[in-house]
Structure formats: structure tokens, C-alpha cells
């Protein structure tokens, strides 16, 4: 019978040594966010821009001004539910298309679509960026470049899953695009998913401007 190895004392010493010195840590703040939006109009190939994602979370600096809280984002996935047509013999169409018509996000076009059947079941799609696409990478340069083109009926629900890097003071704050009104200084808001273009995809369950 072999003698048992005494490892407890050695392990405790290692733990004490590890706790004797503060460990390194990642100081940058990243959050994974799920935000729901609702369409207030019938949309056909409505562009979602880089600026829309960087402006999405913001803090008001006055009644008509706000700065974005994110310095970079990474798209994770997108769900869309299209409400049933409500009439026999008709259907509801929804679609997300990878934007390919700008100078930065070129690539082969890809459309993910669905159509409702009947009057009770909604149409539904789940979109994820292709692993080899620029849409799957971190994006930090503020621009009006298109990311996605969204087609959906009025009342459609969109769930956006996105990772954000939060402003930590190293970069100059970026003022949000689009009009701001009625904001309270210092309050955090969620902008529309298309806030730089008519704001027809409004956030749910969060203050907005």
C-alpha cells in the first residue's frame, strides 16, 4: 500500500501566495446586451447603420443633446417576429439582409427571410453574422455605413443581441446623430435602432429620446 501524498499544505501555500498580491484584470468594461425594439411602420429594406449601434445607449448632456456610451460593438444575433396578417389567404413577410452596398462592409449578399402562414402564427427569423464576415467583428469607427437592411410589418418585434465596449474616458465622447428633444441631463436612454433615419424601430421597456 502506497503512502498517501500530502498535498493540502502545499496547496494552501500556493493559495496564500496568490492572494498576497493583487491579480491582473481587464479594466475595459464590456457588456452583453439584449434590447427589444418594435416597428412603428411597414419597413422595406430599412438600413441599420454603424452610427445607430454606437448611439443606441446614450447619456443626455442637455435637453437636446446626448453622447453615446459605447465606443465599439459586436453584433451577436438578431430575432424578428412578424405579427400574423389577420386575414385568411394573406401572409406577412420579414427579412434581414447583410448590407453590401457601402465602401466598408462589402461581401456577398445574404438574405434571411420568413413568411407567416395563417392568421395566428407569427413569422420568425434568427440572423447571425457569418464567422468570416466583417459583421462578426468588433466595429468602433463612427460612420453612416450600413450594417443590415430590415423588412418587416408594422408592429414587428426585434430582439437585438450585441456586445458593447463602454466609454472609459480615453476617447472623446461622440455626440449622437439625429434629433434629441425632451431629455433630462444625466439620464441614460436607449435610442431607436434606426435613430439616424426616422426612428421607426423604437426600444421597449427603456426610456428613449
Buried (B, 14 or more C-beta within 10 A) or exposed (E): EEEEEEEEEEEEEEEEEEEEEEEEEEEEEEEEBEBBBBBBBEBEEBBBBBBBBBBBBBBBBEEEBBBBBBBBBBBBEBBBBBBBBEEEEEBBBBBBBBBEEBEEBEEEEBEBBBEBEEBEEBBEBEBBBEEEBBBBEEBBEBBEBBBBBBBBBEBBBBBBBBBBBEBEEEEEBBBBBBEBEEBEEEEEBBBBBBBBBEBBBBBEEBEBB
